[in-house]
Amino acid sequence: MTDDDRVLFEVDRDKRIATITLNNPAQRNSYDASMRDALGRHLDVVAEDDDITVVLLRGAEGVFSTGADMNNAYGWYGDKSEEQAKRRPSQRRRLTVDRKSFGFYHNLMGFPKVTVGEISGYALGGGFEMALMTDISVIARDTKIGMPATRFLGPALGSLHMFFHRLGPVLARRMLLTGDIIKASEVEHLGVFTETCDADSVTARARYWAEKTAKMPADGVVIAKEAFRLVEQSQAYQGEEVASYLFHAYGTNLQFSPGEFNFVKTRAQVGTKEAFRLRDEHFHVPEPQ
């Protein structure tokens, strides 16, 4: 399957809406660097098209995204030779790649057109970050959200400023320090997402919000988005553009003590599916009765 097949792009010019669909359902719409780059190229097209006001982000077959493809763990750092593949990526390599990778998320966070998220099934890792970055987010109550990779890459993973700003410091700490995956219904009362609804209503409700915002004056929307970005940068995101990739680069180079769970090492020994099972087994703590 080519990137054109794995990231679908369509435009409704009458409604002034572009739709971008992550189309990798066999892997719950997880994405590799190539898919992320394709998504970024489509966003660039939307940004430069005066006749599009809104972009609707969604995932195929009822799943938004489970984030980065862990079948390719460390593959995003571009190790070529068999000898290199046996070694951890150097810190200089991590910083170089992570700086570029987080450029995608920074561009999405500051995207000049309205972004609407149609979120259902799973929104994990990078998928969770993208869901939180959308201007208008419609999520199914049974959607599982979280940053499970913090369990093997550390709690300083991803866009910390955004987590604290969008989730609040208490919930952000809870989710990052435990790696818990929770249902969207558990945070419905906090107003983290624009609208939380039943799963069978998500597509229609997301389209409703897309059409509603697309009727706004296009120039006014772009000016507003820049104003929103300025306020957030001055109040909440100062330093984020450096901190996000810096912490991620450090977090992917953890040293594990005896008894701690090393996902990458375990995955290399037993495969991805079994590594996930062992991860969940290791981190499970029964609730007190």
Protein Blocks (a to p, Z undefined) as FASTA:
>chain_A
ZZklmpccdddfknopacdddddfknoopacfklmmmmmmmmmmmmmmmkbcbdcdddee
hiabecjafklgoklnopabfmlmmpccdfklmmmmmmmmmmmmmmmmmpcbdcddddeh
iaehjlmmmmmmpmbdcddfklccdjfklmmnojkgcjfklmmmmnopklmmmmmmnopa
cdfklmmmnomafbdcdfklmmmmmmmmmmmmmmpcfklmmmmmmmmmmmmmmmmmgokl
mmmmmmmmmmmmcccdehiacfklmmmmnojklmmmmmmmmmpccddZZ
